[in-house]
Amino acid sequence: MGARLRELRFTCPGGRLTGQQLAQRLGWPGSKVSKLENGKQTAAPEDLRAWADATEQPGVYPELASRLAGFESHIRSWRRALANGFKPLHEGLSAEIDRTSDIWVWEESVIAGLLQTPEYARHVIQRYAELLDGPGDIEAAVRSRVQRQEWLYRSGRRLHVLMWEAALRSLICPPSVLASQLDRLNGMIGMDTVELGVIPFTASVKIVPANGFWVLDDRLVVAEDWHAELWLDDADNIALYKKVWKTLSESAACGADAHNLINSARRALNAR
């Protein structure tokens, strides 16, 4: 995208424009032109339309908009996605989950959303809202996340969850809330729709336990970073994330051993 924008600046029918000249036409700081051309900032649709007009080539806007749509289908900026509130963001993922039969989840430091209690979910969402200066529709987001969990009770569904032990101990919420969350986890071990594994701190691992992600059937990966959520639907990336999940699973404790790890984290809370 940056290279294409630079090309439009160079090929302006009225003569090649410098970055500063273009910025003056647009009423932008010169740094914004540089950031867009060097991939350090993602253009908004209105930025692309203004760029096309300022370089005297308005007819290229549909092409630029198409490029942006393709880009944002893979990288979804949290700040831009949250412009309309948390609820639409949650509902978008819920729609994808609704048409999924098998989900593989890896979380390194937080309980997986499909297993969260409402109180735990509320604290997690609140923390993200504070970090990103997000909207205040926390309760709507909590309701959406809890409603999504109905998926677990439908015939033919299967949730495969791996978590690092840090997820059992991270106090993103008050100890009493985490205690209730751990009790719920214990109650979900043995459900016919849930496969739960926990990687102990002391386990040998073949790869670094980092970067939470979800794999929906064999068609979509949703991975989170601080700045954005990645939606990846190409076969190579899906295969890679499935391989990561399988590799991590080789270090996981399941069944009674997972119970023991959860109970150990629970006892640590009682000792506070």
NORHUUR-V705663 format. One line per field, one symbol per residue. ss: DSSP state (@ for helix, = for strand, . for the rest). Layout:
ss=???
This chain:
ss=.@@@@@@@@@........@@@@@@@@...@@@@@@@@.......@@@@@@@@@@...@@@@@@@@@@@@@@@..===@@@@@@@.@@@@@@@@@@@@@...======.....@@@..@@@@@@@@@@@@@@@.....@@@@@@@@@@@@@@@@....=======.@@@@.....@@@@@@@@@@@@@@.....======.............====...=====...=====..@@@@@@@@@@@@@@@...==@@@@@@@@@@@@@@@@..
